[in-house]
């Protein structure tokens, strides 16, 4: 039986690293990337961290000081980051079987290594992988390896924080004295699933470091907190309790939402935003090869008292489960007619598709319009082929504006170098001349 062995690979400062790939002048400079509507700092270069710019801090609080110290600021460029993430996972799929991969976020992935350790040097294989990703994509990565997922996550933290590991912390090969020192020096809040809130509560039990939690009484803490704490302690002791999730398992709900750049009062503009988010949700629906039987719409009204927004929701069931984009849009727009009130300000819209069914297994009953369903199915297949061949913007369902008022505020967005023809990276003739002269 193969020994349990897990790795966690992630991209260092992902959003900043993606910006640096296409703008090498940013290397060595303090760089931050902001969240939706340029609200908070969500990614920082090591140089920006050294300036004490905190994670998730509101940008308006640090903007003046940051710009004065030379910090370069960018709005989130989701199209670029998603495409770089796709390339990142594509390389992982070339090196590991898909069943051994569990994507954890846009830039993180758990890998089950047990079956590979039997045939070759896994540590060297991981080092080669880090080098290959940096060579092919220009993205720096770190890998943590442990006998459980929690230990792999912790090892990844060590690989980032300790330069001596050279981007790879392979815990099974770390001597016991060094491992004990690492646990003693690392706060319990850095353990996967603990966080700051629970770590403060653990201090009442004299638990401050990873070392303290590793040797804590799991049964007692499990009763005081939850079974998750007990499971985390067992994982820290080397007992694997958390298996890889099946990446092929489809989602139970599909959600698409985003705040507006400013409060909106016109129904027609809000409907444009609804159509945009239905299209985004529909894309995931077709990728997962599912059908939807219920559409939920939530509209957030701006109010003058905390929490300064009021959620208005409505749900509409479809006549039959479908992936017909026209039907989904129609159901969502009907709900806006119900939720929208004149002379009110709205700051966010949210679309959720629920009651999902696997398309391959779904059987329509005889009372449903089978001919229409087949006709719309052919139409959706044609739409998908057109978008794959000519780009996602080649044809739109519903009204489309080149610069809609509901879009996010992105005053500092870099070009979408890999996904938009008009913004592709180009080499100026002057630069070519200089290169040739050299």
RODO-2510 file (C-alpha; in nm, 4 decimals, decimal comma):
residues 438
     n   res          X          Y          Z
     1     x     0,0000     0,0000     0,0000
     2     x     0,1394     0,3413    -0,0972
     3     x     0,2302     0,5825     0,1856
     4     x     0,0097     0,8903     0,2029
     5     x     0,2046     1,1890     0,0728
     6     x     0,0568     1,5252    -0,0237
     7     x     0,1948     1,8410    -0,1809
     8     x     0,0551     2,1916    -0,2027
     9     x     0,1849     2,4052    -0,4856
    10     x     0,0966     2,7710    -0,5225
    11     x     0,2112     3,0791    -0,7117
    12     x     0,3943     3,3364    -0,5011
    13     x     0,2007     3,6653    -0,4808
    14     x    -0,0045     3,5422    -0,7768
    15     x    -0,1632     3,8611    -0,9080
    16     x     0,1579     4,0618    -0,8703
    17     x     0,3596     3,7835    -1,0360
    18     x     0,1213     3,7806    -1,3343
    19     x     0,1677     4,1562    -1,3769
    20     x     0,5454     4,1161    -1,3648
    21     x     0,5497     3,8518    -1,6379
    22     x     0,4416     4,1122    -1,8942
    23     x     0,6107     4,4116    -1,7317
    24     x     0,9601     4,3081    -1,6096
    25     x     1,0283     4,6659    -1,4987
    26     x     0,8148     4,5835    -1,1936
    27     x     1,0684     4,3263    -1,0722
    28     x     1,2271     4,4407    -0,7480
    29     x     0,9729     4,7198    -0,7020
    30     x     0,6899     4,7405    -0,4475
    31     x     0,3666     4,6409    -0,6260
    32     x     0,0086     4,5970    -0,5030
    33     x    -0,3058     4,4723    -0,6765
    34     x    -0,6481     4,5924    -0,5645
    35     x    -0,9816     4,4128    -0,5283
    36     x    -1,3130     4,4835    -0,7017
    37     x    -1,3743     4,8549    -0,7615
    38     x    -1,0185     4,9258    -0,6416
    39     x    -1,1332     4,8743    -0,2836
    40     x    -0,8731     4,6765    -0,0872
    41     x    -0,5219     4,5392    -0,1322
    42     x    -0,5466     4,1708    -0,2300
    43     x    -0,1945     4,0959    -0,3522
    44     x     0,1422     4,2423    -0,2518
    45     x     0,4972     4,1950    -0,3669
    46     x     0,7570     4,1181    -0,1009
    47     x     0,8833     4,4751    -0,1394
    48     x     0,5341     4,6096    -0,0624
    49     x     0,5084     4,3810     0,2407
    50     x     0,8377     4,5264     0,3645
    51     x     0,6685     4,8695     0,3594
    52     x     0,4078     4,7327     0,6046
    53     x     0,1203     4,7479     0,3558
    54     x    -0,1272     4,5049     0,5060
    55     x    -0,3368     4,2446     0,3301
    56     x    -0,7020     4,3468     0,2752
    57     x    -0,6350     4,7010     0,3963
    58     x    -0,8625     4,9599     0,2267
    59     x    -0,6634     5,1310    -0,0480
    60     x    -0,7833     5,4813     0,0406
    61     x    -0,6208     5,4444     0,3845
    62     x    -0,2711     5,3805     0,2485
    63     x    -0,2882     5,5313    -0,1012
    64     x    -0,1156     5,8618    -0,0316
    65     x     0,1708     5,7110     0,1674
    66     x     0,2131     5,4155    -0,0699
    67     x     0,2361     5,6285    -0,3830
    68     x     0,4828     5,8611    -0,2081
    69     x     0,7157     5,5645    -0,1442
    70     x     0,7014     5,4495    -0,5070
    71     x     0,4472     5,1682    -0,4828
    72     x     0,3070     5,0611    -0,8218
    73     x    -0,0667     4,9954    -0,8082
    74     x    -0,2864     4,7832    -1,0374
    75     x    -0,6562     4,7030    -1,0526
    76     x    -0,7470     4,3347    -1,0610
    77     x    -0,7103     4,2047    -1,4165
    78     x    -0,9236     3,8918    -1,3856
    79     x    -0,9034     3,7980    -1,7529
    80     x    -0,5236     3,7893    -1,7369
    81     x    -0,5069     3,6076    -1,4035
    82     x    -0,7611     3,3442    -1,5090
    83     x    -0,5708     3,2717    -1,8299
    84     x    -0,2370     3,2421    -1,6470
    85     x    -0,4085     3,0145    -1,3943
    86     x    -0,5370     2,7957    -1,6786
    87     x    -0,1825     2,7622    -1,8122
    88     x    -0,0525     2,6858    -1,4628
    89     x    -0,2991     2,3999    -1,4138
    90     x    -0,2328     2,2772    -1,7667
    91     x     0,1334     2,2204    -1,6733
    92     x     0,0282     2,0352    -1,3574
    93     x    -0,1938     1,8071    -1,5651
    94     x     0,1061     1,7222    -1,7827
    95     x     0,2996     1,6054    -1,4760
    96     x     0,0287     1,4327    -1,2692
    97     x    -0,2826     1,2266    -1,3284
    98     x    -0,6005     1,4414    -1,3021
    99     x    -0,7308     1,2203    -1,0180
   100     x    -0,4262     1,3182    -0,8116
   101     x    -0,4960     1,6920    -0,8414
   102     x    -0,7346     1,9045    -0,6338
   103     x    -0,7448     2,2729    -0,7346
   104     x    -0,7803     2,4748    -0,4154
   105     x    -0,7889     2,8257    -0,5594
   106     x    -0,6879     3,0172    -0,8716
   107     x    -0,3199     2,9718    -0,7811
   108     x    -0,3128     2,6702    -0,5448
   109     x    -0,3453     2,2973    -0,5958
   110     x    -0,3156     1,9923    -0,3716
   111     x    -0,1344     1,6953    -0,5256
   112     x    -0,1401     1,3357    -0,4065
   113     x     0,2170     1,2070    -0,4399
   114     x     0,2039     0,8651    -0,2719
   115     x     0,1859     0,6598    -0,5906
   116     x     0,4700     0,8587    -0,7535
   117     x     0,7172     0,8127    -0,4663
   118     x     0,7373     0,4417    -0,5462
   119     x     0,8935     0,5018    -0,8870
   120     x     1,1156     0,8102    -0,8678
   121     x     1,2632     1,0834    -0,6481
   122     x     0,9557     1,2969    -0,5709
   123     x     1,1567     1,5769    -0,4104
   124     x     1,3671     1,6274    -0,7227
   125     x     1,0549     1,5936    -0,9390
   126     x     0,8955     1,8814    -0,7452
   127     x     1,2070     2,0961    -0,7834
   128     x     1,2053     2,0329    -1,1574
   129     x     0,8363     2,1297    -1,1668
   130     x     0,9042     2,4637    -0,9935
   131     x     1,1805     2,5375    -1,2425
   132     x     0,9662     2,4403    -1,5404
   133     x     0,6715     2,6596    -1,4374
   134     x     0,9038     2,9572    -1,3946
   135     x     1,0715     2,8855    -1,7285
   136     x     0,7490     2,8346    -1,9256
   137     x     0,5232     3,0905    -1,7555
   138     x     0,7570     3,3202    -1,5659
   139     x     0,5651     3,2528    -1,2431
   140     x     0,7568     3,1770    -0,9192
   141     x     0,6092     2,8914    -0,7148
   142     x     0,6564     2,7209    -0,3791
   143     x     0,5768     2,3607    -0,2901
   144     x     0,5177     2,2087     0,0525
   145     x     0,5154     1,8309     0,0976
   146     x     0,3818     1,6412     0,3994
   147     x     0,2103     1,3174     0,4974
   148     x    -0,1248     1,5000     0,5345
   149     x    -0,2919     1,7915     0,3575
   150     x    -0,2590     2,0087     0,6700
   151     x     0,1143     1,9358     0,6920
   152     x     0,1536     2,0036     0,3185
   153     x    -0,0138     2,3425     0,3670
   154     x     0,2142     2,4145     0,6633
   155     x     0,5211     2,3025     0,4667
   156     x     0,4217     2,5419     0,1885
   157     x     0,4194     2,8234     0,4458
   158     x     0,7725     2,7241     0,5537
   159     x     0,8883     2,7151     0,1897
   160     x     0,7675     3,0747     0,1442
   161     x     0,9021     3,2156     0,4685
   162     x     1,2387     3,0368     0,4841
   163     x     1,4726     3,1069     0,1936
   164     x     1,6904     2,8123     0,2971
   165     x     1,4323     2,5715     0,1609
   166     x     1,4752     2,7223    -0,1875
   167     x     1,0979     2,7179    -0,2610
   168     x     1,0488     2,3523    -0,1601
   169     x     0,9893     2,2246     0,1947
   170     x     0,9817     1,8448     0,1994
   171     x     0,8825     1,7765     0,5603
   172     x     0,9556     1,3997     0,5634
   173     x     1,3214     1,4864     0,4958
   174     x     1,3481     1,7619     0,7611
   175     x     1,5348     1,6452     1,0734
   176     x     1,3314     1,6343     1,3949
   177     x     1,5202     1,9139     1,5734
   178     x     1,4721     2,1565     1,2837
   179     x     1,1077     2,0533     1,2497
   180     x     1,0466     2,1160     1,6201
   181     x     1,2040     2,4623     1,5917
   182     x     0,9827     2,5461     1,2951
   183     x     0,6709     2,4444     1,4894
   184     x     0,7745     2,6475     1,7939
   185     x     0,8416     2,9613     1,5869
   186     x     0,5181     2,9451     1,3846
   187     x     0,1959     3,0915     1,5325
   188     x    -0,1045     2,8584     1,5505
   189     x    -0,2973     3,1060     1,3340
   190     x    -0,0892     2,9934     1,0329
   191     x    -0,2313     2,6414     1,0471
   192     x    -0,4821     2,5608     0,7748
   193     x    -0,8359     2,6048     0,9099
   194     x    -0,7362     2,7826     1,2333
   195     x    -0,6989     3,1518     1,1495
   196     x    -0,6769     3,4496     1,3838
   197     x    -1,0172     3,4217     1,5498
   198     x    -0,9817     3,0596     1,6621
   199     x    -0,6127     3,1075     1,7506
   200     x    -0,7108     3,3807     1,9988
   201     x    -0,9604     3,1428     2,1603
   202     x    -0,6926     2,8715     2,1762
   203     x    -0,4726     3,1028     2,3804
   204     x    -0,7103     3,0440     2,6728
   205     x    -0,5802     2,6857     2,6653
   206     x    -0,2138     2,7978     2,6531
   207     x    -0,1901     2,7155     2,2829
   208     x     0,0134     2,9754     2,0960
   209     x     0,2291     2,7936     1,8419
   210     x     0,1987     2,5092     1,5941
   211     x     0,3983     2,2997     1,8405
   212     x     0,1443     2,3612     2,1170
   213     x    -0,1479     2,2578     1,8964
   214     x     0,0309     1,9505     1,7598
   215     x     0,0614     1,8029     2,1090
   216     x    -0,2717     1,9278     2,2441
   217     x    -0,5500     1,6956     2,3619
   218     x    -0,7570     1,6511     2,0476
   219     x    -1,0550     1,4923     2,2260
   220     x    -1,0874     1,7763     2,4782
   221     x    -1,0495     2,0518     2,2168
   222     x    -1,2867     1,8680     1,9849
   223     x    -1,5581     1,8953     2,2521
   224     x    -1,4770     2,2598     2,3275
   225     x    -1,4609     2,3728     1,9630
   226     x    -1,5569     2,1300     1,6860
   227     x    -1,4626     1,8050     1,5208
   228     x    -1,2633     2,0122     1,2709
   229     x    -1,0116     2,1075     1,5424
   230     x    -0,9703     1,7446     1,6458
   231     x    -0,9171     1,6458     1,2844
   232     x    -0,6606     1,9228     1,2358
   233     x    -0,4621     1,8022     1,5393
   234     x    -0,4597     1,4458     1,4068
   235     x    -0,3402     1,5767     1,0703
   236     x    -0,0580     1,7683     1,2442
   237     x     0,0446     1,4430     1,4102
   238     x     0,0697     1,2774     1,0680
   239     x    -0,2638     1,0944     1,0556
   240     x    -0,4291     1,1687     0,7209
   241     x    -0,7955     1,2582     0,7800
   242     x    -0,8686     1,4825     0,4815
   243     x    -0,8661     1,3122     0,1410
   244     x    -0,8509     1,4828    -0,1956
   245     x    -1,1884     1,6013    -0,3185
   246     x    -1,3044     1,4603    -0,6503
   247     x    -1,2420     1,7446    -0,9001
   248     x    -1,5041     1,5939    -1,1300
   249     x    -1,7827     1,6503    -0,8741
   250     x    -2,0057     1,9247    -1,0164
   251     x    -2,1083     2,2238    -0,8081
   252     x    -2,4501     2,2291    -0,6413
   253     x    -2,4973     2,5988    -0,7146
   254     x    -2,3357     2,8457    -0,9546
   255     x    -2,2977     3,2045    -0,8383
   256     x    -2,1957     3,5211    -1,0202
   257     x    -2,2009     3,8621    -0,8538
   258     x    -2,0127     4,1893    -0,8343
   259     x    -2,0623     4,5339    -0,6870
   260     x    -2,1235     4,8269    -0,9190
   261     x    -1,8644     5,1033    -0,9515
   262     x    -2,1316     5,3449    -0,8262
   263     x    -2,4932     5,3218    -0,7146
   264     x    -2,7412     5,2746    -1,0015
   265     x    -3,0982     5,3972    -1,0341
   266     x    -3,1895     5,2934    -1,3910
   267     x    -3,3521     4,9560    -1,4497
   268     x    -3,2155     4,9237    -1,8040
   269     x    -2,8557     4,9552    -1,6847
   270     x    -2,9119     4,7036    -1,4041
   271     x    -3,0568     4,4626    -1,6609
   272     x    -2,7325     4,4904    -1,8599
   273     x    -2,5442     4,3782    -1,5490
   274     x    -2,7884     4,0907    -1,4996
   275     x    -2,7341     3,9695    -1,8565
   276     x    -2,3567     3,9853    -1,8056
   277     x    -2,3704     3,7723    -1,4889
   278     x    -2,6158     3,5226    -1,6374
   279     x    -2,3702     3,4772    -1,9248
   280     x    -2,0861     3,4160    -1,6775
   281     x    -2,2902     3,1620    -1,4809
   282     x    -2,4066     2,9950    -1,8033
   283     x    -2,0461     2,9476    -1,9111
   284     x    -1,9717     2,7496    -1,5952
   285     x    -2,2977     2,5589    -1,6351
   286     x    -2,1989     2,4376    -1,9829
   287     x    -1,8413     2,3630    -1,8744
   288     x    -1,9786     2,1353    -1,6033
   289     x    -2,2312     1,9880    -1,8514
   290     x    -2,5262     2,0629    -1,6259
   291     x    -2,8823     2,1860    -1,6598
   292     x    -3,0464     2,4456    -1,4366
   293     x    -3,4062     2,4379    -1,3115
   294     x    -3,4122     2,7489    -1,0911
   295     x    -3,2711     3,1017    -1,1242
   296     x    -3,2173     3,3256    -0,8193
   297     x    -3,1647     3,7005    -0,8448
   298     x    -3,0556     3,9249    -0,5572
   299     x    -3,0454     4,3016    -0,5793
   300     x    -2,8676     4,5027    -0,3096
   301     x    -3,0283     4,8347    -0,2225
   302     x    -2,8146     5,1122    -0,0736
   303     x    -2,9395     5,2281     0,2663
   304     x    -2,8156     5,4913     0,5135
   305     x    -2,7659     5,2710     0,8219
   306     x    -2,5233     4,9809     0,8826
   307     x    -2,4576     4,7508     0,7017
   308     x    -2,5512     5,0160     0,4396
   309     x    -2,7108     4,7640     0,2053
   310     x    -3,0352     4,5689     0,1974
   311     x    -3,0642     4,2402     0,0108
   312     x    -3,3746     4,1850    -0,2008
   313     x    -3,4092     3,8332    -0,3413
   314     x    -3,6412     3,6420    -0,5686
   315     x    -3,6318     3,2961    -0,7270
   316     x    -3,8042     3,1632    -1,0356
   317     x    -3,8294     2,7990    -1,1350
   318     x    -3,8056     2,7042    -1,5018
   319     x    -4,0610     2,4893    -1,6785
   320     x    -3,7896     2,2276    -1,7240
   321     x    -3,4179     2,1962    -1,6471
   322     x    -3,2239     2,3674    -1,9235
   323     x    -2,8941     2,5194    -2,0332
   324     x    -3,0745     2,7530    -2,2728
   325     x    -2,9101     3,0913    -2,2266
   326     x    -3,2186     3,2700    -2,3623
   327     x    -3,4427     3,1010    -2,1059
   328     x    -3,2044     3,1755    -1,8185
   329     x    -3,1775     3,5406    -1,9192
   330     x    -3,5551     3,5685    -1,9527
   331     x    -3,6106     3,4251    -1,6044
   332     x    -3,3531     3,6596    -1,4488
   333     x    -3,4858     3,9725    -1,6194
   334     x    -3,8420     3,8964    -1,5032
   335     x    -3,7160     3,9005    -1,1452
   336     x    -3,5561     4,2414    -1,1895
   337     x    -3,8991     4,3729    -1,2901
   338     x    -4,0295     4,2449    -0,9556
   339     x    -3,7397     4,3588    -0,7347
   340     x    -3,6636     4,6994    -0,8855
   341     x    -3,8254     5,0060    -0,7305
   342     x    -3,8091     5,3585    -0,8647
   343     x    -3,6108     5,6239    -0,6743
   344     x    -3,3967     5,3599    -0,5029
   345     x    -3,0210     5,3180    -0,5382
   346     x    -2,8698     4,9743    -0,6019
   347     x    -2,5055     4,8800    -0,5488
   348     x    -2,4807     4,5111    -0,6401
   349     x    -2,6523     4,2306    -0,8277
   350     x    -2,6163     3,8573    -0,7693
   351     x    -2,7194     3,5672    -0,9931
   352     x    -2,7368     3,2077    -0,8703
   353     x    -2,8293     2,8980    -1,0693
   354     x    -2,9609     2,6132    -0,8553
   355     x    -3,1492     2,2842    -0,8851
   356     x    -2,8699     2,1617    -1,1133
   357     x    -2,8812     1,8300    -1,2976
   358     x    -2,6152     1,6419    -1,4894
   359     x    -2,7140     1,6869    -1,8509
   360     x    -2,6134     1,3366    -1,9573
   361     x    -2,8415     1,1759    -1,6964
   362     x    -3,1411     1,4079    -1,7204
   363     x    -3,4542     1,2690    -1,8878
   364     x    -3,7239     1,5071    -2,0141
   365     x    -4,0829     1,3904    -1,9677
   366     x    -4,3357     1,3591    -2,2509
   367     x    -4,5237     1,6753    -2,1520
   368     x    -4,2274     1,8997    -2,2255
   369     x    -4,1733     2,0655    -2,5676
   370     x    -3,9110     1,8185    -2,6867
   371     x    -3,8822     1,9701    -3,0356
   372     x    -3,8156     2,3172    -2,8900
   373     x    -3,5660     2,1736    -2,6412
   374     x    -3,3727     2,0059    -2,9241
   375     x    -3,3853     2,3239    -3,1321
   376     x    -3,2487     2,5361    -2,8461
   377     x    -2,9860     2,2710    -2,7718
   378     x    -2,8607     2,2977    -3,1300
   379     x    -2,8639     2,6776    -3,0986
   380     x    -2,6520     2,6668    -2,7799
   381     x    -2,4043     2,4281    -2,9458
   382     x    -2,3717     2,6691    -3,2385
   383     x    -2,3206     2,9617    -2,9994
   384     x    -2,0500     2,7680    -2,8130
   385     x    -1,8645     2,6805    -3,1341
   386     x    -1,8732     3,0408    -3,2519
   387     x    -1,7342     3,1660    -2,9217
   388     x    -1,4606     2,9026    -2,9220
   389     x    -1,3573     2,9963    -3,2747
   390     x    -1,3996     3,3734    -3,2754
   391     x    -1,3776     3,4633    -2,9059
   392     x    -1,6318     3,5052    -2,6264
   393     x    -1,7191     3,8601    -2,7396
   394     x    -1,8042     3,7671    -3,1000
   395     x    -2,1746     3,7293    -3,0254
   396     x    -2,3780     3,8401    -2,7259
   397     x    -2,7205     3,7529    -2,5912
   398     x    -2,9119     4,0643    -2,4931
   399     x    -2,8107     4,4282    -2,5010
   400     x    -2,4362     4,4873    -2,4900
   401     x    -2,2599     4,8169    -2,4289
   402     x    -1,8929     4,8785    -2,5032
   403     x    -1,8540     5,0759    -2,1803
   404     x    -2,1456     4,9910    -1,9491
   405     x    -2,2020     5,2099    -1,6456
   406     x    -2,2354     4,9057    -1,4168
   407     x    -1,8824     4,7763    -1,4734
   408     x    -1,6274     4,7745    -1,1932
   409     x    -1,4056     5,0722    -1,1308
   410     x    -1,0641     4,9676    -1,2637
   411     x    -0,8613     5,2844    -1,2920
   412     x    -0,5282     5,1007    -1,2784
   413     x    -0,5953     4,7870    -1,4840
   414     x    -0,3140     4,6582    -1,7023
   415     x    -0,3877     4,5293    -2,0554
   416     x    -0,5464     4,1853    -2,0977
   417     x    -0,2331     4,0627    -2,2717
   418     x    -0,3450     3,7065    -2,3469
   419     x    -0,7209     3,7244    -2,4047
   420     x    -0,7996     4,0489    -2,5905
   421     x    -0,6735     4,1056    -2,9472
   422     x    -0,6653     4,4834    -2,9029
   423     x    -0,4503     4,4534    -2,5903
   424     x    -0,1981     4,1892    -2,6952
   425     x     0,1593     4,2541    -2,5906
   426     x     0,3507     4,4185    -2,8773
   427     x     0,7160     4,4990    -2,9378
   428     x     0,7721     4,8505    -3,0628
   429     x     0,9847     4,9022    -3,3721
   430     x     1,2271     5,1231    -3,1768
   431     x     1,2895     4,8435    -2,9279
   432     x     1,3577     4,5988    -3,2103
   433     x     1,6097     4,8385    -3,3651
   434     x     1,7946     4,8720    -3,0344
   435     x     1,8016     4,4939    -2,9934
   436     x     1,9357     4,4387    -3,3455
   437     x     2,2078     4,7014    -3,2984
   438     x     2,3239     4,5268    -2,9842
***
